[in-house]
Amino acid sequence: MQAETPKPNTYHHGDLRSCLTDLARSHVRAHGPESFSLRDISREAGVSHAAAYRHFPTKDALLDHVATQGFDELRQACSAAFTLERDSALDALAACGHAYVRFGRQQPNLLHLMFGKAGAWLETTAGDHPRARAAAALFQVLLGIIEAGQARGQIRREDPRAIAWACWAMVHGCASLAPHTDLPLPPAQERDIAQRIDGAIRAVVRGVAAQP
């Protein structure tokens, strides 16, 4: 009599939610969010589709969680840059910009997902959705740098939210347009890209600096 094929363990996997998230993130990073299905992830995790469904009822729900983690990680990177350059809001703003662009160049598919349409976070308020709250927390880091600079007389006294949005739009554009770090580039070309990014960030910093 042929032995019955073992069924995936649906109850004793440990932290299945984290496992599914890590697998999905690996796929997103390597090939983008369209490269897998929820069943693919369940199979790789060694569990049934029903077990995965208990944590993420749809693929969009899983991608939404991955995107929320991305916002949390980007916020931490920008916060660390702010902490290192706490004495000068202008230097902190530049460091935050470089951290943002570095994140985007290293994980372009994740950055695209974070601002994409997976889930309904764009139609909710920040208080209603984890992904929107994570995005708002990232914005608060940038806003905090602007407000600290204004309090010290380092950044011009205009609407701090408008300045923060303008800075965010610029660094996001740099992160989206710059070649990804997994693309093999000659050293001279990579240096040229780094100089262009730094020049763009410094131009924005000069633009928001308080006038003597």
SVG drawing of the C-alpha trace seen along z (x, -y; Angstrom):
<svg xmlns="http://www.w3.org/2000/svg" viewBox="-11 -88 47 90">
<polyline fill="none" stroke="black" stroke-width="0.4" points="0.0,0.0 1.4,-3.4 2.2,-5.7 0.0,-8.7 1.8,-12.0 2.3,-14.1 0.1,-17.1 1.5,-20.5 1.6,-21.3 -1.0,-23.9 -0.9,-24.3 2.7,-24.1 4.8,-26.2 6.0,-28.7 5.7,-32.3 3.9,-31.6 2.9,-35.3 6.6,-36.3 7.6,-33.4 5.0,-34.3 6.0,-38.0 9.7,-37.1 9.0,-34.9 6.8,-37.5 9.4,-40.2 12.1,-38.0 9.9,-37.6 9.1,-41.3 12.8,-42.3 13.9,-39.8 11.2,-40.0 8.4,-42.3 5.0,-41.9 3.5,-40.2 6.0,-37.3 4.1,-35.1 0.7,-34.0 -0.4,-33.4 -0.5,-29.7 3.1,-29.9 4.1,-31.4 2.1,-28.9 3.7,-26.0 7.2,-27.5 6.4,-27.8 5.3,-24.2 1.7,-25.0 -1.7,-24.8 -3.3,-27.7 -6.0,-27.7 -3.3,-28.1 -1.8,-31.2 -5.4,-32.5 -5.8,-32.8 -3.0,-35.4 -3.5,-37.0 -6.9,-36.4 -5.7,-37.8 -2.4,-38.5 -3.1,-42.2 -3.3,-41.9 0.1,-40.2 1.7,-42.8 0.1,-45.5 1.9,-44.1 5.2,-44.0 4.8,-47.6 4.0,-48.6 7.2,-47.0 9.0,-48.9 7.8,-52.2 8.8,-51.3 12.4,-50.4 12.7,-53.6 11.5,-55.7 14.2,-54.0 16.9,-54.7 15.9,-58.4 15.6,-58.7 19.1,-57.4 20.4,-59.9 18.6,-62.7 20.1,-61.5 23.7,-61.5 23.3,-65.1 21.2,-66.5 23.2,-69.8 22.5,-70.9 19.0,-70.6 20.4,-71.2 22.9,-68.4 20.2,-66.2 18.0,-66.9 20.7,-66.0 21.6,-62.8 17.9,-61.8 17.7,-62.4 20.7,-60.2 19.3,-57.4 16.0,-57.6 17.7,-57.4 20.0,-54.6 17.0,-52.6 15.2,-53.1 18.3,-52.1 18.8,-49.0 15.2,-47.9 13.5,-49.5 10.7,-46.9 9.8,-47.4 9.8,-51.2 7.5,-50.9 5.2,-48.6 5.1,-50.9 3.6,-53.7 1.6,-51.4 -2.0,-50.3 -1.9,-47.1 -4.6,-47.4 -6.8,-50.4 -4.5,-52.5 -4.7,-55.6 -8.5,-55.7 -8.1,-55.6 -7.0,-58.1 -3.7,-57.6 -5.6,-56.6 -7.4,-53.8 -4.8,-51.7 -1.3,-50.4 0.3,-51.2 -1.0,-54.8 0.1,-55.2 3.6,-54.0 3.7,-56.4 2.6,-59.2 5.3,-58.3 7.9,-58.6 6.6,-62.0 6.8,-63.1 10.5,-62.4 11.0,-64.7 8.6,-67.3 10.5,-67.1 13.8,-68.0 12.1,-71.0 10.5,-72.3 13.7,-71.8 15.6,-73.8 13.0,-76.6 13.3,-76.8 17.0,-77.2 16.8,-79.7 18.4,-77.3 15.4,-76.7 13.3,-79.5 10.0,-80.1 7.4,-79.0 4.7,-76.3 6.8,-73.4 4.5,-70.8 4.8,-72.3 8.6,-72.3 8.6,-68.7 6.4,-67.6 8.6,-69.3 11.7,-67.6 10.0,-64.2 8.9,-64.6 12.5,-65.4 14.3,-62.6 11.6,-60.1 12.2,-61.2 15.9,-60.6 15.3,-57.2 13.0,-56.3 15.1,-57.6 18.6,-56.5 19.9,-53.1 19.4,-50.3 22.5,-49.1 22.1,-45.6 22.9,-46.8 26.6,-46.4 28.0,-49.9 31.5,-51.0 33.1,-52.7 33.3,-56.0 29.6,-55.9 28.6,-55.0 30.7,-58.0 28.9,-60.2 25.5,-59.0 26.5,-59.6 27.6,-63.1 24.4,-63.9 22.3,-62.6 24.3,-64.5 24.1,-67.7 20.3,-67.4 19.9,-66.9 22.2,-69.8 20.3,-72.0 17.1,-71.3 18.8,-71.9 20.2,-75.3 16.7,-76.1 15.1,-75.7 17.9,-77.2 17.1,-80.4 18.5,-83.5 21.2,-85.5"/>
</svg>
